[in-house]
Amino acid sequence: MLDYHHTMLNLFESFERHQDELQSRNSLLALDAVPSPTFYIEAFFDGNLEWTEYAYDERELQNLKNDAIDSGCTFTVRLEDDED
């Protein structure tokens, strides 16, 4: 039972060392440092607003544009500001 305790303690200490190393290099924060764009799309049919949707990457935006075009809608796209 004591061997198990020492093994777990060693694993935990190793984990802490690696976490400290990653944080010191800002590796954990690097993924959050690059903001992803947020697009707001409005689709209109005969001048009336039919639907609105958010897209969080270029591929999703293109799919929404294609949906609007396929359904005979015109659309507007606005890049949302993350500082709101």
PyMOL commands that set and color helices and strands:
alter all, ss='L'
color gray80, all
select helices_A, chain A and resi 2-24+27-33+58-70
alter helices_A, ss='H'
color red, helices_A
select strands_A, chain A and resi 39-45+48-55+74-79
alter strands_A, ss='S'
color yellow, strands_A
deselect
rebuild
show_as cartoon
